[in-house]
Amino acid sequence: MKYSMREELIRILVVLGAMWIVFVVDLLLPWDFTSWGLEPRKLDSLGGVLFMPLLHNSWGHLWSNTVALGLMLVLLTGSRDKHVRVVLLILFISGLIVWVAGMPGVHVGASGLVYGLMTFLIVTGIRERRLMSMTVAIVVGCLYGGMLLWGVLPLSSGQIAWDTHLAGIAAGAFVSWLMIRRRNRKKKIEVADVT
């Protein structure tokens, strides 16, 4: 299904707006929405795979994820046709990795998805060797390459979820490999059908 860039921008704004609405509602109401985050190895926390990207624990956390996620989604939708599938796969795979192997505590925020999208765009650009993909990979690498490296170092006292970042990187690389493999297999089938 093809969408115009305007429709894609509206969808991106809806996703980013949902993060802000959840954060503001969490501030205004006496509930603690962050408890809906992902807590590794707890069955009743598996829903956190879906809710974690919408939940943030501070204005700074929300703002940094909004900017990075917005940019990654714009670059993804502008350069790929199966972008919804990419986002969902990275979201689920990174969340499951954190659930299985993450550090104890409740994980919240969209940074696993952000790191996954960054890695997907860079790895895909390098592997495809197409002008658009390579340009996107260079832009992401220049803007966020240092963040990718520093974000996975366990140097923090628990405020930065380096394990979530690492799970995002693993998910992004795996989804890139999966999508390119699938596309190459499809091309081989098409060539076989022609001959």
Helices and strands as residue ranges (DSSP letters): H 5-28, G 33-36, G 43-45, H 48-51, G 52-54, H 59-79, H 83-101, H 111-128, H 131-150, H 162-194
